[in-house]
Amino acid sequence: MQDIKFDFNNSIIIKNNDVIKIEDNEQILQNIKIEMLTNEGDVFYDLEFGYSLYDFLHREINEMLIHEIRHRIITKLSRRDYIDSSSINIETIQKVDKLIFNISFYINEYFFQITLLLDRVKVEVI
């Protein structure tokens, strides 16, 4: 199965007048990033798709908030049977008005990392 590569600045990546296609683990990783940026219930055919991380914007950063976000990330990633849920590791860095989550896990025996940034007004996935 193939998908079109997306750059998360709301545009499709085009090279040599053609869209770039991805597949396998790269496609899975892109799908995870898209789910992180989606609110739960926004996809009509899969009401559980989405992390609803926008729920955490404009909230005071404290240990409870960090725990809630980490729990949501682990729960959502663990739903995917091709991710080794025991390999999920989240390193949290707290700045003044920003939380940075470095998330690592294995997909089909390959190691992947995603960085999730939450500040007071936006959610960003790298």
Secondary structure as the mmCIF struct_conf table of DSSP 4:
data_model
#
loop_
_struct_conf.conf_type_id
_struct_conf.id
_struct_conf.beg_label_comp_id
_struct_conf.beg_label_asym_id
_struct_conf.beg_label_seq_id
_struct_conf.end_label_comp_id
_struct_conf.end_label_asym_id
_struct_conf.end_label_seq_id
STRN STRN1 GLN A 2 ILE A 4
STRN STRN2 PHE A 6 PHE A 6
BEND BEND1 PHE A 8 ASN A 10
STRN STRN3 ILE A 12 ILE A 12
STRN STRN4 ILE A 14 LYS A 15
TURN_TY1_P TURN_TY1_P1 ASN A 16 ASN A 17
STRN STRN5 ASP A 18 VAL A 19
STRN STRN6 LYS A 21 GLU A 23
HELX_RH_AL_P HELX_RH_AL_P1 ASP A 24 MET A 36
TURN_TY1_P TURN_TY1_P2 LEU A 37 LEU A 37
BEND BEND2 THR A 38 THR A 38
TURN_TY1_P TURN_TY1_P3 GLU A 40 GLY A 41
BEND BEND3 VAL A 43 VAL A 43
TURN_TY1_P TURN_TY1_P4 PHE A 44 TYR A 45
TURN_TY1_P TURN_TY1_P5 LEU A 47 GLU A 48
HELX_RH_3T_P HELX_RH_3T_P1 LEU A 53 PHE A 56
TURN_TY1_P TURN_TY1_P6 LEU A 57 HIS A 58
BEND BEND4 ARG A 59 ARG A 59
HELX_RH_AL_P HELX_RH_AL_P2 GLU A 63 SER A 78
TURN_TY1_P TURN_TY1_P7 ARG A 79 ARG A 79
BEND BEND5 ARG A 80 ARG A 80
TURN_TY1_P TURN_TY1_P8 ASP A 81 TYR A 82
STRN STRN7 ILE A 83 ILE A 83
HELX_RH_3T_P HELX_RH_3T_P2 SER A 85 SER A 87
STRN STRN8 ASN A 89 GLN A 94
BEND BEND6 VAL A 96 ASP A 97
STRN STRN9 LYS A 98 ILE A 107
TURN_TY1_P TURN_TY1_P9 ASN A 108 GLU A 109
STRN STRN10 TYR A 110 ASP A 119
BEND BEND7 ARG A 120 VAL A 121
STRN STRN11 VAL A 123 VAL A 125
#
